[in-house]
Amino acid sequence: MDEETKQERREKRLRRKRERVPQHGKSLARVYRDAVLKRLRGRAK
């Protein structure tokens, strides 16, 4: 079993987190727009 140091685990976790953030940013506008449209449709009824 290849044991990682605490520092190595931390770097790997931070690297994954950084990779996830840009993807989240791209879809965030669409999610926000959908939420607004949903609210407007709900109000119209």
N, CA, C and O atoms as a Maestro MAE file, in Angstrom:
{
 s_m_m2io_version
 :::
 2.0.0
}

f_m_ct {
 s_m_title
 :::
 protein
 m_atom[180] {
  # First column is atom index #
  i_m_mmod_type
  r_m_x_coord
  r_m_y_coord
  r_m_z_coord
  i_m_residue_number
  s_m_chain_name
  s_m_pdb_residue_name
  s_m_pdb_atom_name
  i_m_atomic_number
  :::
  1 25 0.853 -1.202 0.000 1 A "MET " " N  " 7
  2 3 0.000 0.000 0.000 1 A "MET " " CA " 6
  3 2 0.884 1.245 0.000 1 A "MET " " C  " 6
  4 15 1.746 1.411 0.863 1 A "MET " " O  " 8
  5 25 0.656 2.112 -0.979 2 A "ASP " " N  " 7
  6 3 1.478 3.323 -1.126 2 A "ASP " " CA " 6
  7 2 0.839 4.459 -0.334 2 A "ASP " " C  " 6
  8 15 -0.143 5.059 -0.770 2 A "ASP " " O  " 8
  9 25 1.401 4.740 0.820 3 A "GLU " " N  " 7
  10 3 0.822 5.743 1.712 3 A "GLU " " CA " 6
  11 2 1.241 7.159 1.302 3 A "GLU " " C  " 6
  12 15 2.425 7.443 1.120 3 A "GLU " " O  " 8
  13 25 0.253 8.028 1.163 4 A "GLU " " N  " 7
  14 3 0.535 9.424 0.811 4 A "GLU " " CA " 6
  15 2 0.734 10.261 2.069 4 A "GLU " " C  " 6
  16 15 0.193 9.953 3.130 4 A "GLU " " O  " 8
  17 25 1.511 11.312 1.930 5 A "THR " " N  " 7
  18 3 1.662 12.212 3.068 5 A "THR " " CA " 6
  19 2 0.447 13.131 3.122 5 A "THR " " C  " 6
  20 15 -0.303 13.243 2.152 5 A "THR " " O  " 8
  21 25 0.266 13.768 4.234 6 A "LYS " " N  " 7
  22 3 -0.854 14.684 4.409 6 A "LYS " " CA " 6
  23 2 -0.791 15.809 3.360 6 A "LYS " " C  " 6
  24 15 -1.809 16.210 2.796 6 A "LYS " " O  " 8
  25 25 0.420 16.300 3.119 7 A "GLN " " N  " 7
  26 3 0.618 17.380 2.155 7 A "GLN " " CA " 6
  27 2 0.205 16.942 0.746 7 A "GLN " " C  " 6
  28 15 -0.433 17.701 0.017 7 A "GLN " " O  " 8
  29 25 0.573 15.717 0.369 8 A "GLU " " N  " 7
  30 3 0.222 15.218 -0.964 8 A "GLU " " CA " 6
  31 2 -1.290 15.093 -1.125 8 A "GLU " " C  " 6
  32 15 -1.843 15.443 -2.167 8 A "GLU " " O  " 8
  33 25 -1.947 14.594 -0.092 9 A "ARG " " N  " 7
  34 3 -3.417 14.475 -0.153 9 A "ARG " " CA " 6
  35 2 -4.055 15.854 -0.283 9 A "ARG " " C  " 6
  36 15 -5.011 16.045 -1.034 9 A "ARG " " O  " 8
  37 25 -3.501 16.816 0.468 10 A "ARG " " N  " 7
  38 3 -4.034 18.170 0.440 10 A "ARG " " CA " 6
  39 2 -3.886 18.794 -0.947 10 A "ARG " " C  " 6
  40 15 -4.815 19.422 -1.455 10 A "ARG " " O  " 8
  41 25 -2.704 18.616 -1.558 11 A "GLU " " N  " 7
  42 3 -2.470 19.176 -2.897 11 A "GLU " " CA " 6
  43 2 -3.403 18.554 -3.919 11 A "GLU " " C  " 6
  44 15 -3.933 19.249 -4.786 11 A "GLU " " O  " 8
  45 25 -3.606 17.248 -3.820 12 A "LYS " " N  " 7
  46 3 -4.494 16.563 -4.756 12 A "LYS " " CA " 6
  47 2 -5.922 17.086 -4.626 12 A "LYS " " C  " 6
  48 15 -6.607 17.315 -5.623 12 A "LYS " " O  " 8
  49 25 -6.364 17.271 -3.367 13 A "ARG " " N  " 7
  50 3 -7.716 17.761 -3.119 13 A "ARG " " CA " 6
  51 2 -7.890 19.180 -3.667 13 A "ARG " " C  " 6
  52 15 -8.910 19.492 -4.282 13 A "ARG " " O  " 8
  53 25 -6.889 20.036 -3.439 14 A "LEU " " N  " 7
  54 3 -6.972 21.406 -3.934 14 A "LEU " " CA " 6
  55 2 -6.981 21.445 -5.462 14 A "LEU " " C  " 6
  56 15 -7.679 22.254 -6.073 14 A "LEU " " O  " 8
  57 25 -6.184 20.547 -6.071 15 A "ARG " " N  " 7
  58 3 -6.134 20.491 -7.535 15 A "ARG " " CA " 6
  59 2 -7.503 20.098 -8.096 15 A "ARG " " C  " 6
  60 15 -7.964 20.680 -9.078 15 A "ARG " " O  " 8
  61 25 -8.149 19.112 -7.471 16 A "ARG " " N  " 7
  62 3 -9.490 18.702 -7.916 16 A "ARG " " CA " 6
  63 2 -10.476 19.848 -7.760 16 A "ARG " " C  " 6
  64 15 -11.312 20.078 -8.634 16 A "ARG " " O  " 8
  65 25 -10.379 20.559 -6.660 17 A "LYS " " N  " 7
  66 3 -11.284 21.680 -6.394 17 A "LYS " " CA " 6
  67 2 -11.125 22.759 -7.461 17 A "LYS " " C  " 6
  68 15 -12.114 23.292 -7.965 17 A "LYS " " O  " 8
  69 25 -9.865 23.080 -7.806 18 A "ARG " " N  " 7
  70 3 -9.621 24.091 -8.838 18 A "ARG " " CA " 6
  71 2 -10.164 23.659 -10.191 18 A "ARG " " C  " 6
  72 15 -10.648 24.490 -10.959 18 A "ARG " " O  " 8
  73 25 -10.087 22.359 -10.492 19 A "GLU " " N  " 7
  74 3 -10.597 21.871 -11.770 19 A "GLU " " CA " 6
  75 2 -12.113 21.965 -11.831 19 A "GLU " " C  " 6
  76 15 -12.688 22.220 -12.889 19 A "GLU " " O  " 8
  77 25 -12.756 21.756 -10.686 20 A "ARG " " N  " 7
  78 3 -14.226 21.790 -10.648 20 A "ARG " " CA " 6
  79 2 -14.787 23.200 -10.821 20 A "ARG " " C  " 6
  80 15 -15.841 23.370 -11.433 20 A "ARG " " O  " 8
  81 25 -14.104 24.203 -10.295 21 A "VAL " " N  " 7
  82 3 -14.652 25.564 -10.251 21 A "VAL " " CA " 6
  83 2 -15.022 26.144 -11.633 21 A "VAL " " C  " 6
  84 15 -16.139 26.642 -11.778 21 A "VAL " " O  " 8
  85 25 -14.147 26.105 -12.651 22 A "PRO " " N  " 7
  86 3 -14.510 26.690 -13.939 22 A "PRO " " CA " 6
  87 2 -15.758 26.065 -14.563 22 A "PRO " " C  " 6
  88 15 -16.582 26.773 -15.142 22 A "PRO " " O  " 8
  89 25 -15.902 24.745 -14.447 23 A "GLN " " N  " 7
  90 3 -17.071 24.067 -14.991 23 A "GLN " " CA " 6
  91 2 -18.333 24.603 -14.328 23 A "GLN " " C  " 6
  92 15 -19.353 24.817 -14.984 23 A "GLN " " O  " 8
  93 25 -18.250 24.814 -13.030 24 A "HIS " " N  " 7
  94 3 -19.391 25.322 -12.280 24 A "HIS " " CA " 6
  95 2 -19.752 26.719 -12.781 24 A "HIS " " C  " 6
  96 15 -20.930 27.049 -12.914 24 A "HIS " " O  " 8
  97 25 -18.725 27.546 -13.061 25 A "GLY " " N  " 7
  98 3 -18.956 28.920 -13.490 25 A "GLY " " CA " 6
  99 2 -19.703 29.012 -14.811 25 A "GLY " " C  " 6
  100 15 -20.529 29.904 -15.002 25 A "GLY " " O  " 8
  101 25 -19.410 28.082 -15.731 26 A "LYS " " N  " 7
  102 3 -20.052 28.114 -17.051 26 A "LYS " " CA " 6
  103 2 -21.548 27.891 -16.955 26 A "LYS " " C  " 6
  104 15 -22.328 28.576 -17.617 26 A "LYS " " O  " 8
  105 25 -21.952 26.927 -16.127 27 A "SER " " N  " 7
  106 3 -23.376 26.587 -16.061 27 A "SER " " CA " 6
  107 2 -24.132 27.457 -15.069 27 A "SER " " C  " 6
  108 15 -25.362 27.418 -15.023 27 A "SER " " O  " 8
  109 25 -23.413 28.241 -14.277 28 A "LEU " " N  " 7
  110 3 -24.061 29.029 -13.236 28 A "LEU " " CA " 6
  111 2 -25.055 30.031 -13.834 28 A "LEU " " C  " 6
  112 15 -26.134 30.237 -13.277 28 A "LEU " " O  " 8
  113 25 -24.702 30.651 -14.955 29 A "ALA " " N  " 7
  114 3 -25.595 31.621 -15.597 29 A "ALA " " CA " 6
  115 2 -26.890 30.949 -16.026 29 A "ALA " " C  " 6
  116 15 -27.975 31.504 -15.851 29 A "ALA " " O  " 8
  117 25 -26.770 29.738 -16.594 30 A "ARG " " N  " 7
  118 3 -27.962 29.019 -17.039 30 A "ARG " " CA " 6
  119 2 -28.838 28.640 -15.852 30 A "ARG " " C  " 6
  120 15 -30.062 28.758 -15.916 30 A "ARG " " O  " 8
  121 25 -28.211 28.184 -14.767 31 A "VAL " " N  " 7
  122 3 -28.960 27.806 -13.572 31 A "VAL " " CA " 6
  123 2 -29.711 29.014 -13.022 31 A "VAL " " C  " 6
  124 15 -30.875 28.910 -12.636 31 A "VAL " " O  " 8
  125 25 -29.035 30.155 -12.990 32 A "TYR " " N  " 7
  126 3 -29.648 31.381 -12.473 32 A "TYR " " CA " 6
  127 2 -30.828 31.803 -13.345 32 A "TYR " " C  " 6
  128 15 -31.888 32.175 -12.842 32 A "TYR " " O  " 8
  129 25 -30.620 31.737 -14.689 33 A "ARG " " N  " 7
  130 3 -31.687 32.126 -15.612 33 A "ARG " " CA " 6
  131 2 -32.893 31.207 -15.466 33 A "ARG " " C  " 6
  132 15 -34.035 31.667 -15.458 33 A "ARG " " O  " 8
  133 25 -32.634 29.902 -15.350 34 A "ASP " " N  " 7
  134 3 -33.735 28.952 -15.193 34 A "ASP " " CA " 6
  135 2 -34.518 29.245 -13.916 34 A "ASP " " C  " 6
  136 15 -35.746 29.158 -13.903 34 A "ASP " " O  " 8
  137 25 -33.810 29.589 -12.849 35 A "ALA " " N  " 7
  138 3 -34.476 29.888 -11.582 35 A "ALA " " CA " 6
  139 2 -35.372 31.111 -11.722 35 A "ALA " " C  " 6
  140 15 -36.493 31.131 -11.213 35 A "ALA " " O  " 8
  141 25 -34.868 32.135 -12.417 36 A "VAL " " N  " 7
  142 3 -35.655 33.364 -12.617 36 A "VAL " " CA " 6
  143 2 -36.892 33.072 -13.461 36 A "VAL " " C  " 6
  144 15 -37.994 33.513 -13.135 36 A "VAL " " O  " 8
  145 25 -36.702 32.324 -14.547 37 A "LEU " " N  " 7
  146 3 -37.834 31.993 -15.422 37 A "LEU " " CA " 6
  147 2 -38.878 31.160 -14.675 37 A "LEU " " C  " 6
  148 15 -40.082 31.361 -14.836 37 A "LEU " " O  " 8
  149 25 -38.398 30.230 -13.862 38 A "LYS " " N  " 7
  150 3 -39.314 29.390 -13.090 38 A "LYS " " CA " 6
  151 2 -40.158 30.251 -12.154 38 A "LYS " " C  " 6
  152 15 -41.363 30.041 -12.014 38 A "LYS " " O  " 8
  153 25 -39.507 31.222 -11.516 39 A "ARG " " N  " 7
  154 3 -40.210 32.113 -10.601 39 A "ARG " " CA " 6
  155 2 -41.262 32.940 -11.353 39 A "ARG " " C  " 6
  156 15 -42.380 33.127 -10.873 39 A "ARG " " O  " 8
  157 25 -40.882 33.428 -12.534 40 A "LEU " " N  " 7
  158 3 -41.819 34.228 -13.323 40 A "LEU " " CA " 6
  159 2 -43.020 33.389 -13.778 40 A "LEU " " C  " 6
  160 15 -44.161 33.850 -13.742 40 A "LEU " " O  " 8
  161 25 -42.745 32.159 -14.205 41 A "ARG " " N  " 7
  162 3 -43.842 31.280 -14.633 41 A "ARG " " CA " 6
  163 2 -44.762 30.975 -13.461 41 A "ARG " " C  " 6
  164 15 -45.981 30.918 -13.621 41 A "ARG " " O  " 8
  165 25 -44.185 30.782 -12.292 42 A "GLY " " N  " 7
  166 3 -44.987 30.482 -11.116 42 A "GLY " " CA " 6
  167 2 -45.891 31.650 -10.747 42 A "GLY " " C  " 6
  168 15 -47.022 31.453 -10.302 42 A "GLY " " O  " 8
  169 25 -45.393 32.850 -10.932 43 A "ARG " " N  " 7
  170 3 -46.152 34.054 -10.585 43 A "ARG " " CA " 6
  171 2 -47.303 34.285 -11.580 43 A "ARG " " C  " 6
  172 15 -48.366 34.786 -11.214 43 A "ARG " " O  " 8
  173 25 -47.065 33.905 -12.851 44 A "ALA " " N  " 7
  174 3 -48.066 34.153 -13.898 44 A "ALA " " CA " 6
  175 2 -49.340 33.344 -13.685 44 A "ALA " " C  " 6
  176 15 -50.425 33.779 -14.072 44 A "ALA " " O  " 8
  177 25 -49.210 32.158 -13.066 45 A "LYS " " N  " 7
  178 3 -50.377 31.283 -12.907 45 A "LYS " " CA " 6
  179 2 -51.387 31.849 -11.919 45 A "LYS " " C  " 6
  180 15 -52.424 31.232 -11.675 45 A "LYS " " O  " 8
  :::
 }
 m_bond[179] {
  # First column is bond index #
  i_m_from
  i_m_to
  i_m_order
  :::
  1 1 2 1
  2 2 3 1
  3 3 4 2
  4 3 5 1
  5 5 6 1
  6 6 7 1
  7 7 8 2
  8 7 9 1
  9 9 10 1
  10 10 11 1
  11 11 12 2
  12 11 13 1
  13 13 14 1
  14 14 15 1
  15 15 16 2
  16 15 17 1
  17 17 18 1
  18 18 19 1
  19 19 20 2
  20 19 21 1
  21 21 22 1
  22 22 23 1
  23 23 24 2
  24 23 25 1
  25 25 26 1
  26 26 27 1
  27 27 28 2
  28 27 29 1
  29 29 30 1
  30 30 31 1
  31 31 32 2
  32 31 33 1
  33 33 34 1
  34 34 35 1
  35 35 36 2
  36 35 37 1
  37 37 38 1
  38 38 39 1
  39 39 40 2
  40 39 41 1
  41 41 42 1
  42 42 43 1
  43 43 44 2
  44 43 45 1
  45 45 46 1
  46 46 47 1
  47 47 48 2
  48 47 49 1
  49 49 50 1
  50 50 51 1
  51 51 52 2
  52 51 53 1
  53 53 54 1
  54 54 55 1
  55 55 56 2
  56 55 57 1
  57 57 58 1
  58 58 59 1
  59 59 60 2
  60 59 61 1
  61 61 62 1
  62 62 63 1
  63 63 64 2
  64 63 65 1
  65 65 66 1
  66 66 67 1
  67 67 68 2
  68 67 69 1
  69 69 70 1
  70 70 71 1
  71 71 72 2
  72 71 73 1
  73 73 74 1
  74 74 75 1
  75 75 76 2
  76 75 77 1
  77 77 78 1
  78 78 79 1
  79 79 80 2
  80 79 81 1
  81 81 82 1
  82 82 83 1
  83 83 84 2
  84 83 85 1
  85 85 86 1
  86 86 87 1
  87 87 88 2
  88 87 89 1
  89 89 90 1
  90 90 91 1
  91 91 92 2
  92 91 93 1
  93 93 94 1
  94 94 95 1
  95 95 96 2
  96 95 97 1
  97 97 98 1
  98 98 99 1
  99 99 100 2
  100 99 101 1
  101 101 102 1
  102 102 103 1
  103 103 104 2
  104 103 105 1
  105 105 106 1
  106 106 107 1
  107 107 108 2
  108 107 109 1
  109 109 110 1
  110 110 111 1
  111 111 112 2
  112 111 113 1
  113 113 114 1
  114 114 115 1
  115 115 116 2
  116 115 117 1
  117 117 118 1
  118 118 119 1
  119 119 120 2
  120 119 121 1
  121 121 122 1
  122 122 123 1
  123 123 124 2
  124 123 125 1
  125 125 126 1
  126 126 127 1
  127 127 128 2
  128 127 129 1
  129 129 130 1
  130 130 131 1
  131 131 132 2
  132 131 133 1
  133 133 134 1
  134 134 135 1
  135 135 136 2
  136 135 137 1
  137 137 138 1
  138 138 139 1
  139 139 140 2
  140 139 141 1
  141 141 142 1
  142 142 143 1
  143 143 144 2
  144 143 145 1
  145 145 146 1
  146 146 147 1
  147 147 148 2
  148 147 149 1
  149 149 150 1
  150 150 151 1
  151 151 152 2
  152 151 153 1
  153 153 154 1
  154 154 155 1
  155 155 156 2
  156 155 157 1
  157 157 158 1
  158 158 159 1
  159 159 160 2
  160 159 161 1
  161 161 162 1
  162 162 163 1
  163 163 164 2
  164 163 165 1
  165 165 166 1
  166 166 167 1
  167 167 168 2
  168 167 169 1
  169 169 170 1
  170 170 171 1
  171 171 172 2
  172 171 173 1
  173 173 174 1
  174 174 175 1
  175 175 176 2
  176 175 177 1
  177 177 178 1
  178 178 179 1
  179 179 180 2
  :::
 }
}
